[in-house]
Amino acid sequence: MKPRAFVFDAYGTLFDVHSVVLGDGNNIPGDLKALSRLWRQKQLEYTWLRSLMERYEDFWDVTEAALRSAVRELKIAASEVQLDTLMQAYMFPSAFPDVRPALVALKGAPLAILSNGSPRMLESAVRHNLLESFFVEIISADRVQTYKPSPRVYALGTEILNLPASDILFISSNSWDAAGAKAFGYKVCWCNRATTEMEYFGCAPDLVVPRLDQFALIASGIFNVRNDIWWGEARFERGLSRNLRGAAKKNVAR
């Protein structure tokens, strides 16, 4: 059966976290790509550590701590003004180009966001990218004072949407997040943007796509995908066929 609702991760799935540094770090000396990668890595590590230690801090504070740690480790000479500029930019990350076409294709189905982000960060990112009308709920891990992949966070989706996990498709570009959602009981789509291999978590996603718009075209029924493929290991590699490209363009133009 097809999902009754769709729940999206935010950072890395809907919003490009690297747009923050690469878009607003022009005046900072050093390797900005390395800074962006390390900032994101430490941001995730800090959420996991704080969850394990049961010492919750707001995602904004975690993100700032990760930034300061990354700058120090890379020996980047950034002023307080420059660090504040980067932090403020995190309120306005750019959505990936495939996000809006995907959400348009899913129009009519209940859509929600379930993210580690704080409520004000998520609301700002959604508003900045003019995506407010697509989502019935924007759910923050802040409600349970811990972070994904804790089952307590994933439970928020089922509680707020009032649906069993098996009726919801959870979509994330983060493999660890996809594994956590699958372990909780969601049907899961891994948007493998980086075309990497899945980690050995023992929780394989139900669907793997390289772009959100490909997933949405399948979910909206534009393609005749058999049920055993839909809820199996449907994989779509990088190159789109001519037919898929044509169908995508037609759908976006509607």
C-alpha positions in Angstrom: 0.0 0.0 0.0 1.1 3.6 -0.6 1.8 5.9 2.3 -0.9 8.0 3.9 1.5 10.8 4.8 5.1 11.9 4.0 7.5 13.1 6.7 10.7 14.9 5.6 14.0 15.5 7.4 15.1 19.1 7.0 18.8 19.7 6.9 20.6 18.0 4.1 17.3 16.7 2.7 15.2 19.8 2.1 17.8 22.5 2.9 21.4 22.6 1.7 23.5 23.2 4.8 26.6 23.9 2.7 24.8 26.9 1.2 25.4 28.7 4.5 29.2 28.8 4.4 29.6 28.9 0.6 27.0 31.7 0.4 28.0 33.9 3.3 31.6 33.0 4.2 33.3 35.0 1.4 35.2 37.2 3.8 36.5 34.3 5.9 40.1 33.1 5.0 40.8 29.4 4.5 39.2 26.4 2.9 35.4 27.1 3.1 34.4 23.7 1.8 36.5 22.1 4.5 34.9 24.4 7.1 31.4 23.6 5.9 32.0 19.8 6.0 33.6 19.9 9.4 31.0 22.2 10.8 28.2 19.8 9.7 30.1 16.8 11.0 30.6 18.3 14.4 27.0 19.5 14.5 25.8 15.9 14.1 28.4 14.5 16.5 27.4 17.0 19.2 23.7 16.1 18.9 24.5 12.4 19.3 26.8 13.0 22.2 24.3 15.2 24.0 21.6 12.6 23.5 23.8 9.9 24.9 24.8 12.0 27.9 21.2 13.2 28.3 22.5 16.8 28.4 20.2 18.5 25.9 20.9 21.9 24.4 19.0 23.8 21.8 20.0 23.0 18.2 21.0 26.7 17.8 23.5 26.4 20.6 24.8 23.0 19.4 25.3 24.5 15.9 27.3 27.5 17.3 29.5 25.2 19.4 30.2 23.0 16.4 31.1 26.1 14.3 33.5 27.4 16.9 35.1 23.9 17.2 35.5 23.6 13.5 37.1 27.0 13.1 39.5 26.2 15.9 40.4 22.8 14.5 41.1 24.2 11.0 43.0 27.2 12.5 40.8 29.7 10.6 41.1 33.3 11.8 37.5 34.3 11.9 36.2 37.3 13.9 33.2 37.3 16.2 31.4 39.3 13.6 32.2 36.7 10.9 31.1 33.8 13.1 27.8 35.7 13.9 27.3 36.2 10.2 27.5 32.5 9.6 25.2 31.7 12.4 22.6 34.1 11.2 22.9 32.6 7.7 21.9 29.3 9.2 18.5 30.7 9.6 18.2 31.1 5.9 19.6 28.0 4.1 18.8 27.4 0.5 16.4 24.7 -0.5 17.8 22.2 -3.0 16.4 22.7 -6.5 14.5 19.4 -6.5 12.6 20.2 -3.4 9.8 22.4 -4.8 9.0 20.1 -7.7 8.9 17.2 -5.3 6.5 18.9 -3.0 4.3 20.0 -5.9 4.1 16.4 -7.1 2.9 15.3 -3.7 0.2 18.0 -3.4 -2.9 16.6 -1.7 -1.0 14.3 0.7 -0.3 15.3 4.2 3.4 16.5 4.4 5.4 17.2 7.5 8.9 18.0 8.6 10.6 16.1 11.5 13.9 17.6 12.3 16.6 18.2 15.0 16.3 21.9 14.2 14.9 24.3 16.8 11.3 25.6 16.0 12.5 29.1 15.1 15.3 27.7 12.8 12.9 25.5 11.0 10.2 28.1 10.6 12.7 30.6 9.3 14.1 28.1 6.7 10.7 27.1 5.5 9.5 30.7 5.3 12.7 31.8 3.6 12.2 29.3 0.8 8.4 30.0 0.5 7.5 26.4 1.4 4.9 27.2 4.2 1.9 26.1 2.2 3.2 22.6 1.6 3.4 21.4 5.2 0.7 20.6 7.7 3.2 20.2 10.6 6.8 21.3 11.3 7.9 19.1 14.1 11.1 19.8 16.1 13.0 17.4 18.3 13.0 20.2 20.9 9.6 18.9 22.0 11.2 15.8 23.6 14.5 17.5 24.5 16.7 15.0 22.6 17.9 14.3 19.1 17.5 11.8 16.3 18.1 8.9 16.0 16.3 8.6 19.4 13.0 6.7 19.0 11.4 9.5 21.1 12.0 11.9 18.2 10.6 9.6 15.5 7.6 8.9 17.7 6.6 12.6 17.4 5.6 12.0 13.8 3.2 9.2 14.6 1.7 11.1 17.6 1.2 14.4 15.8 -0.1 13.0 12.5 -2.1 10.4 14.4 -1.0 7.6 12.1 0.9 4.3 12.7 4.6 4.5 11.6 3.9 1.8 8.9 1.5 4.2 7.1 4.1 7.0 6.9 7.0 7.3 4.5 9.9 9.1 6.1 12.4 10.8 3.7 15.9 11.7 4.6 19.2 12.2 2.8 21.2 11.2 5.9 21.8 7.5 6.0 22.0 7.4 9.8 18.6 9.1 9.9 17.1 6.8 7.4 18.3 3.9 9.5 16.9 5.4 12.7 13.5 5.9 11.1 13.4 2.4 9.7 14.4 0.9 13.1 11.5 2.9 14.6 9.0 1.4 12.1 8.6 3.9 9.3 8.6 3.1 5.7 11.8 4.9 4.5 13.1 6.6 1.4 16.8 7.4 1.4 17.6 10.3 -0.9 21.2 9.4 -1.6 22.3 12.8 -2.9 26.0 12.0 -2.6 25.6 8.5 -4.3 27.4 6.8 -1.4 26.9 3.3 0.0 24.5 2.7 2.8 26.2 2.0 6.1 25.8 -1.5 7.7 23.1 -0.5 10.2 20.9 -3.6 9.6 18.0 -1.3 8.7 17.9 -1.0 4.9 15.6 1.7 3.4 12.6 0.7 1.4 13.4 3.1 -1.4 16.6 4.7 -2.6 16.7 7.7 -5.0 19.3 10.3 -5.9 16.9 13.2 -6.1 13.6 14.1 -4.3 11.8 14.9 -7.5 12.3 11.3 -8.7 10.9 10.0 -5.5 7.9 12.3 -5.7 7.1 11.3 -9.3 6.9 7.7 -8.1 4.9 8.5 -5.0 2.4 10.6 -6.9 1.7 7.7 -9.3 3.2 9.2 -12.5 5.2 6.1 -13.0 3.7 2.6 -12.9 5.9 1.2 -10.2 4.9 -2.3 -9.0 4.1 -2.7 -5.3 6.8 -5.2 -4.8 9.3 -2.6 -6.1 7.7 0.4 -4.3 8.1 -1.4 -0.9 11.3 -3.2 -1.9 14.7 -2.1 -2.9 13.8 0.4 -5.7 17.1 2.1 -6.7 17.4 4.9 -9.2 21.0 5.7 -10.2 22.4 9.1 -11.1 21.5 9.2 -14.8 17.9 9.9 -15.6 16.6 8.2 -18.7 15.1 10.4 -21.4 11.6 9.3 -20.5 12.2 10.2 -16.9 13.6 13.6 -17.8 10.6 14.3 -20.0 8.1 13.2 -17.3 9.8 15.3 -14.7 9.7 18.4 -16.9 6.0 17.9 -17.7 5.2 17.5 -14.0 7.0 20.6 -13.0 5.3 22.6 -15.7 1.9 21.7 -14.4 
